[in-house]
Amino acid sequence: MPSPRKRPRKGNAEDEWAVADSAVGDGEEEIAAVNGATADRPPTDPGSLIRLPPDHAAGKTGSDRLQFPDSEVLRSLQRRYRSMQPFPHLALRRLFPDGFLRRARDEIIQHCEATHKETDIYRVYQTGDLANLDGLPPDEARHLGTLARLRRYLYSPEIRDWMERLTGCCDVEAGEHLDGDTIDCSVNAYTRGCHLLCHDDVIGTRRLSYILYLTDPDEPWQAEDGGALQLYGTAAGDGQPEPYPCQSLCPEWNVMVVFRVLPGRSFHSVQEVLQEERPRLSISGWYHVVSAKTNADAASSSLASLEGHSRLAPLDAPFVPLGRRLSDAASSALTAVERDQLLQYLNPEYLRPAVMQALRKRFAEECSMQLHDFLNPARVAGPLLEQLVGADHRQATEPSATASATDAWHTVGPPHMRRYLQLNAAAVDGSPSAAPLEHTLAVLRAWMGSPALMHYLERITGVDVTHGGLLASRGAVRRFRPGLDYTLATRHSMISDGEPSVVDATLCLVDDRGDEQHAAWQSQELGGYECYMDAGGGGGDPAVYRSGTKAPAESKVSAAAAADDDDDESDDSEAGNGTLLVVAPAHNTLSIVLRDEQVMRFIKYVSAAAPGSRWDIAMEYQTSGHDSDRQS
């Protein structure tokens, strides 16, 4: 288990009794009661909301029934729960006795093992399901007695009944109630860089979500530590979450946040943890519903929402047809005019015949390659990088996440699928007031959609023969800001059934100057890399999609290396997890990938620790669909 550097002190061996201290909103008053006390009559002794039975010594028996505050406090909590925005939720303070929860926390830190898990949507350390505590051998179970008791309390009839009354989450007349047999929870440790992106938690029969925070009780968690639970409002009319959260809840010791799982509404995320001294520790889980009817809400989950928006183009633009074939035969060479157009920005090394021939051979073998120093390094890429770094430095002085969204840039969402900034090319084209950076990026985007560049791509990929050539293009200039932006592996990123293959050409621009920054981007720890996955699933655990992939160096191509191709075999062994390719960010590098049906792609969330944004010009080129290999 990732453990804090400072161990918490031991709590009192006696369980504390009786106090109700309810949820609080931003600046709102607390409601409290002790043994029948009301909000007008504050408690005399701080304690806990739930009254636990005595801690029995080994071999003794006794009642495990829990006691809760009176009905007046419950009604106050119900009113608070229903009034909270952007959807009903409640932060229950001092839910359990302090000493009891400290002992459970100590057991977790000292005796639980957590596995690092990472997908497109999260990075976290997580234990196995706590339902498995009942099956532990005696020599292990004796070290986790308090944790097992805590889990038993969380799913006890008393707490489930109280949660039903508090939240009104079950239709009692229809025979619904929270299931006591389905125990669905685990310990989650968010260390520096860990995060969970926007989602609504709707899977199957989940009805209530909860997070019980076990952060360091002696060193209170601060807002600047990150790790906040972020809540999203939904846009009127379409049920999609707003691009940025409207509410943030700090993970405080002995606070349990609870909210109903609402399809298309309960959107939330966990902000990236920004400090490395202590983990953001919690028990997270769900109460499932038992009903006499089928759970009709399940079809409205965020996953179903993603499936329902499968026609949403990844680059928010239709393909623009060329109107003519670029080449009619494999021998069609670049014209002198096309070469002049390319040399406005292209590194001239990539126009050498030997280089082009080697690139064509490489792409025929692997269907992907990276071209480093793609733009002219001295005349184009170098000055452009200075402009990009300057833009990042300016944003670092702006406190708002939306400050960088201007007339020239707009936020692309919704955040349960993606979030990044996209250049408004129409606002830049012909505008005398356009900033130099935006003007340069818009010009490069237009150049990458030109017939000359498309003809060049045909020549170095061979799709003029294998797929009938490139017929249309679309693209966008994107900015993925540290601590904010990403795309997820959703169905909308796939080619529709029956549609022709696509050539992806993405020009990545990042500040990787210096060995340390270059190594950090290449390590993938900062995110910002692009991942291609088999939508067929691959049969593996999606939480380990990064294992077994090609090392970034094995798919790289430079002009010099391409001219001196020694036919080295790369290691194509995958771990059966569906990962096809991972492309680490590198400045002035063009990644070219032939993408067919059933392939998803995403840009991993860019960590707040990244030295700057991941900028790119992402192009898609549609082929004619004619593949001579398939017809032979």
Long-range contacts (C-beta under 8 A, 24 or more apart in sequence): 1-108, 1-109, 1-112, 1-113, 1-114, 1-125, 1-127, 1-187, 1-189, 2-114, 2-125, 2-189, 2-191, 2-279, 3-109, 3-279, 4-109, 4-216, 4-277, 4-278, 4-279, 5-277, 5-278, 6-216, 6-218, 6-219, 6-277, 6-278, 7-106, 7-109, 8-102, 8-105, 8-106, 8-216, 8-217, 8-218, 9-102, 9-218, 10-102, 10-103, 10-106, 11-98, 11-99, 11-100, 11-101, 11-102, 11-103, 12-98, 12-99, 13-55, 13-99, 14-55, 14-99, 15-52, 15-53, 15-54, 15-55, 15-97, 15-99, 15-100, 16-47, 16-48, 16-97, 16-98, 16-99, 16-100, 17-47, 17-48, 17-51, 17-52, 17-97, 18-43, 18-45, 18-47, 18-48, 18-51, 18-67, 19-43, 19-45, 19-46, 19-47, 19-48, 19-49, 19-94, 20-49, 20-68, 20-69, 20-73, 21-46, 21-49, 21-93, 21-94, 22-49, 22-73, 22-76, 22-77, 22-80, 22-90, 22-92, 22-93, 23-77, 23-80, 23-81, 23-84, 23-90, 23-91, 23-92, 23-93, 24-91, 24-93, 25-80, 25-84, 26-247, 30-93, 31-73, 31-76, 31-77, 31-80, 32-73, 33-69, 33-70, 33-72, 33-73, 34-69, 36-70, 38-72, 38-73, 39-73, 39-76, 46-94, 47-94, 47-97, 48-94, 48-95, 48-96, 48-97, 48-98, 48-254, 49-92, 49-93, 49-94, 49-95, 49-96, 50-95, 50-96, 50-153, 50-159, 52-96, 52-97, 52-100, 52-153, 55-100, 64-152, 64-153, 64-156, 65-158, 66-153, 66-156, 66-158, 66-159, 67-158, 68-158, 68-162, 74-162, 74-165, 74-166, 77-166, 78-165, 78-166, 78-167, 78-168, 81-166, 81-167, 82-168, 85-233, 85-246, 85-247, 86-231, 86-232, 86-233, 86-234, 86-246, 86-247, 87-231, 87-259, 87-260, 87-262, 87-265, 87-266, 88-167, 88-259, 88-260, 89-231, 89-257, 89-258, 89-259, 90-166, 90-167, 90-257, 90-258, 90-259, 91-249, 91-252, 91-255, 91-256, 91-257, 92-255, 92-256, 92-257, 92-258, 93-252, 93-254, 93-255, 94-254, 94-255, 95-212, 95-254, 95-255, 95-256, 96-150, 96-153, 96-254, 98-217, 98-254, 100-146, 100-150, 101-150, 101-214, 101-217, 101-254, 102-217, 103-146, 104-146, 104-147, 104-149, 104-150, 104-214, 105-214, 105-217, 105-281, 107-143, 107-144, 107-145, 107-146, 107-147, 108-147, 108-187, 108-214, 108-281, 109-281, 110-143, 111-140, 111-143, 111-144, 112-144, 112-147, 112-187, 114-187, 114-188, 114-189, 117-543, 117-544, 118-543, 118-544, 118-545, 118-546, 119-542, 119-543, 119-545, 120-197, 120-486, 120-487, 120-488, 120-489, 120-531, 120-545, 120-602, 120-604, 121-196, 121-197, 121-199, 121-488, 122-194, 122-195, 122-196, 122-197, 122-270, 123-193, 123-194, 123-195, 123-605, 124-188, 124-189, 124-190, 124-194, 124-195, 124-196, 125-188, 125-189, 125-190, 125-191, 125-194, 125-279, 126-186, 126-187, 126-188, 126-189, 127-186, 127-187, 127-188, 128-186, 129-183, 129-184, 129-185, 129-186, 130-183, 130-185, 130-186, 130-187, 130-283, 130-285, 131-183, 131-184, 131-185, 150-283, 151-183, 151-185, 151-283, 154-185, 154-210, 154-212, 154-283, 154-285, 155-180, 155-183, 155-287, 156-180, 160-287, 163-208, 163-258, 163-287, 166-258, 167-208, 167-258, 167-259, 167-260, 169-207, 169-208, 169-260, 169-287, 169-289, 170-207, 170-289, 171-291, 174-291, 174-292, 174-293, 175-291, 175-292, 176-289, 176-290, 176-291, 176-292, 177-289, 177-290, 178-207, 178-208, 178-287, 178-288, 178-289, 178-290, 179-205, 179-287, 179-288, 179-289, 179-290, 182-288, 183-285, 184-285, 184-286, 184-287, 184-288, 185-283, 185-284, 185-285, 185-286, 186-283, 186-284, 186-285, 187-214, 187-281, 187-282, 187-283, 188-281, 188-282, 188-283, 188-284, 189-279, 189-280, 189-281, 190-227, 190-270, 190-273, 190-279, 190-280, 190-281, 191-273, 191-276, 191-279, 191-280, 192-273, 192-274, 192-275, 192-276, 192-609, 193-272, 193-273, 193-525, 193-607, 193-609, 194-270, 194-272, 194-273, 194-280, 195-269, 195-270, 195-271, 195-272, 195-273, 195-605, 196-269, 196-270, 197-269, 197-415, 197-416, 197-486, 197-488, 197-605, 198-232, 198-241, 198-267, 198-268, 198-269, 198-414, 198-415, 198-416, 198-419, 199-267, 199-268, 199-269, 199-302, 199-416, 200-261, 200-262, 200-263, 200-264, 200-265, 200-266, 200-267, 200-268, 200-301, 200-302, 200-305, 200-416, 201-261, 201-266, 201-268, 201-286, 201-302, 202-261, 202-262, 202-263, 202-266, 202-297, 202-298, 202-300, 202-301, 202-302, 202-303, 203-298, 203-301, 203-303, 204-288, 204-295, 204-298, 205-288, 205-289, 205-290, 205-291, 205-295, 205-298, 206-261, 206-286, 206-287, 206-288, 206-289, 207-260, 207-261, 207-286, 207-287, 207-288, 207-289, 208-258, 208-259, 208-260, 208-261, 208-286, 208-287, 209-258, 209-259, 209-260, 209-261, 209-266, 209-284, 209-285, 209-286, 210-256, 210-257, 210-258, 210-284, 210-285, 210-286, 210-287, 211-251, 211-256, 211-257, 211-282, 211-283, 211-284, 212-255, 212-256, 212-282, 212-283, 212-284, 213-251, 213-252, 213-253, 213-254, 213-255, 213-256, 213-257, 213-280, 213-281, 213-282, 214-253, 214-254, 214-281, 214-282, 214-283, 215-251, 215-252, 215-253, 215-278, 215-280, 215-281, 215-282, 216-253, 216-278, 217-253, 217-254, 219-278, 220-252, 220-253, 221-250, 221-251, 221-252, 221-253, 221-278, 221-280, 222-250, 223-248, 223-250, 224-274, 224-275, 225-273, 225-274, 225-275, 225-278, 225-280, 226-271, 226-272, 226-273, 226-274, 226-275, 226-280, 226-608, 227-251, 227-270, 227-271, 227-272, 227-273, 227-274, 227-280, 228-270, 228-271, 229-257, 229-268, 229-269, 229-270, 229-271, 230-268, 230-269, 230-270, 230-271, 231-267, 231-268, 232-267, 232-268, 232-269, 232-415, 234-264, 234-265, 234-267, 235-414, 239-264, 239-265, 239-305, 240-264, 240-305, 240-413, 240-414, 240-416, 241-267, 241-413, 241-414, 241-415, 241-416, 242-413, 242-414, 242-415, 243-402, 243-411, 243-413, 243-414, 243-415, 243-419, 244-401, 244-402, 244-411, 244-415, 245-269, 251-280, 251-282, 261-286, 261-297, 263-297, 263-300, 263-301, 263-302, 263-304, 263-305, 264-300, 264-302, 264-305, 267-302, 267-415, 267-416, 269-415, 272-483, 272-605, 272-607, 272-608, 274-608, 302-416, 305-416, 306-416, 306-417, 306-488, 306-490, 306-491, 306-492, 307-491, 309-417, 309-492, 310-490, 310-491, 310-492, 310-494, 310-496, 311-492, 311-496, 312-417, 312-492, 313-474, 313-492, 314-487, 314-492, 314-493, 314-601, 314-620, 315-474, 315-475, 315-476, 315-618, 315-620, 316-412, 316-422, 316-476, 317-474, 317-475, 317-476, 318-474, 319-472, 319-473, 319-474, 319-620, 319-622, 320-449, 320-472, 320-473, 320-474, 321-471, 321-472, 322-451, 322-454, 322-470, 322-471, 322-472, 322-473, 325-469, 325-471, 326-451, 326-454, 326-455, 326-458, 326-464, 326-469, 326-470, 327-455, 327-458, 327-459, 327-464, 327-469, 330-464, 330-465, 332-455, 332-459, 332-464, 333-459, 334-452, 334-455, 334-456, 334-459, 337-452, 338-451, 338-452, 338-455, 338-456, 341-447, 341-450, 341-452, 341-453, 342-452, 342-453, 342-456, 344-447, 345-375, 345-376, 345-380, 345-444, 345-447, 346-374, 346-375, 346-376, 346-456, 347-373, 347-374, 347-375, 347-376, 347-377, 347-559, 348-376, 349-373, 349-559, 349-560, 350-374, 350-460, 350-559, 352-559, 352-563, 354-563, 355-559, 355-562, 355-563, 356-459, 356-460, 358-562, 358-563, 358-564, 358-565, 359-460, 359-461, 359-557, 359-562, 360-459, 360-460, 360-461, 360-462, 361-565, 362-557, 362-562, 362-565, 363-460, 363-461, 363-462, 363-592, 363-594, 364-462, 364-466, 366-555, 366-570, 367-593, 367-594, 368-555, 368-581, 368-591, 368-592, 368-593, 368-594, 369-555, 369-556, 369-557, 369-591, 369-592, 370-555, 370-556, 370-557, 370-583, 370-586, 370-589, 370-590, 370-591, 370-592, 371-557, 371-558, 371-559, 371-589, 371-590, 371-592, 372-556, 372-557, 372-558, 372-559, 372-586, 372-588, 372-589, 373-558, 373-559, 373-588, 373-589, 374-507, 374-588, 374-589, 374-590, 375-444, 375-507, 375-588, 377-588, 381-587, 381-588, 384-437, 384-440, 384-509, 385-509, 385-511, 385-513, 385-587, 385-588, 387-436, 387-437, 387-440, 388-437, 388-509, 388-511, 388-612, 388-613, 388-615, 389-511, 389-612, 390-437, 391-437, 391-613, 392-511, 392-612, 392-613, 395-481, 395-613, 401-481, 401-484, 404-479, 404-481, 408-434, 408-435, 408-438, 409-479, 412-478, 416-488, 417-487, 417-488, 417-490, 417-492, 418-486, 418-487, 418-488, 419-484, 419-485, 419-486, 420-478, 420-479, 420-480, 420-481, 420-485, 420-486, 420-487, 420-603, 421-478, 421-479, 421-480, 421-481, 421-485, 422-476, 422-477, 422-478, 422-479, 423-476, 423-477, 423-478, 423-479, 425-477, 441-477, 441-615, 441-617, 442-477, 444-477, 444-507, 444-617, 445-475, 445-476, 445-477, 445-617, 448-473, 448-475, 448-505, 448-507, 448-617, 448-619, 449-473, 449-474, 449-475, 449-619, 454-621, 457-503, 457-505, 457-592, 457-621, 460-592, 461-503, 461-592, 461-594, 463-503, 463-594, 463-623, 465-628, 466-627, 466-628, 466-629, 467-500, 467-501, 467-594, 467-623, 467-624, 467-625, 467-626, 467-627, 468-623, 468-624, 468-625, 468-626, 468-627, 469-623, 469-624, 470-503, 470-621, 470-622, 470-623, 471-622, 471-623, 471-624, 472-621, 472-622, 473-619, 473-620, 473-621, 473-622, 474-619, 474-620, 475-617, 475-618, 475-619, 475-620, 476-617, 476-618, 477-615, 477-616, 477-617, 478-615, 478-616, 478-617, 478-618, 479-613, 479-614, 479-615, 480-528, 480-603, 480-606, 480-613, 480-614, 480-615, 480-616, 481-606, 481-613, 482-606, 482-607, 482-608, 482-609, 482-610, 482-612, 482-613, 483-606, 483-607, 483-608, 484-606, 485-603, 485-605, 485-606, 485-613, 485-614, 486-527, 486-602, 486-603, 486-604, 486-605, 486-606, 487-601, 487-602, 487-603, 488-602, 489-531, 489-533, 489-600, 489-601, 489-602, 490-600, 490-602, 491-535, 491-600, 493-600, 493-601, 493-602, 494-535, 494-597, 494-598, 494-599, 494-600, 495-595, 495-596, 495-597, 495-599, 496-597, 497-597, 499-597, 499-625, 500-622, 500-623, 500-624, 500-625, 501-594, 501-595, 501-596, 501-623, 501-625, 501-627, 502-594, 502-595, 502-620, 502-621, 502-622, 502-623, 503-592, 503-593, 503-594, 503-595, 503-620, 503-621, 503-623, 504-591, 504-592, 504-593, 504-594, 504-595, 504-601, 504-618, 504-619, 504-620, 504-621, 505-590, 505-591, 505-592, 505-619, 505-620, 505-621, 506-530, 506-583, 506-590, 506-591, 506-616, 506-617, 506-618, 506-619, 507-588, 507-589, 507-590, 507-616, 507-617, 507-618, 507-619, 508-583, 508-585, 508-586, 508-587, 508-588, 508-589, 508-590, 508-591, 508-614, 508-615, 508-616, 509-587, 509-588, 509-614, 509-615, 509-616, 509-617, 510-585, 510-586, 510-587, 510-612, 510-613, 510-614, 510-615, 511-587, 511-611, 511-612, 512-585, 512-586, 512-587, 512-611, 513-587, 517-611, 518-586, 520-610, 520-611, 521-584, 521-585, 521-586, 521-610, 522-552, 522-584, 522-586, 523-584, 524-552, 524-582, 524-584, 524-604, 525-607, 526-585, 526-606, 526-607, 526-609, 526-610, 527-604, 527-605, 527-606, 527-607, 527-610, 528-585, 528-603, 528-604, 528-606, 528-607, 528-610, 528-614, 529-582, 529-583, 529-584, 529-585, 529-603, 529-604, 530-582, 530-583, 530-591, 530-601, 530-602, 530-603, 530-604, 531-579, 531-581, 531-582, 531-583, 531-601, 531-602, 531-604, 532-579, 532-580, 532-581, 532-582, 532-593, 532-595, 532-599, 532-600, 532-601, 533-578, 533-579, 533-580, 533-599, 533-600, 533-601, 533-602, 534-578, 534-579, 534-580, 534-598, 534-599, 534-600, 535-578, 535-598, 535-599, 535-600, 536-578, 536-598, 537-578, 538-574, 538-576, 538-577, 538-578, 538-579, 539-576, 539-577, 539-578, 540-575, 540-576, 540-577, 540-578, 541-577, 542-577, 542-578, 544-575, 544-577, 545-577, 545-578, 545-579, 546-579, 546-582, 547-575, 547-577, 547-579, 548-573, 548-574, 548-575, 548-576, 548-577, 548-579, 549-574, 549-575, 549-579, 549-581, 549-582, 550-581, 550-582, 552-582, 552-583, 552-584, 552-586, 555-581, 555-583, 556-586, 556-589, 585-614
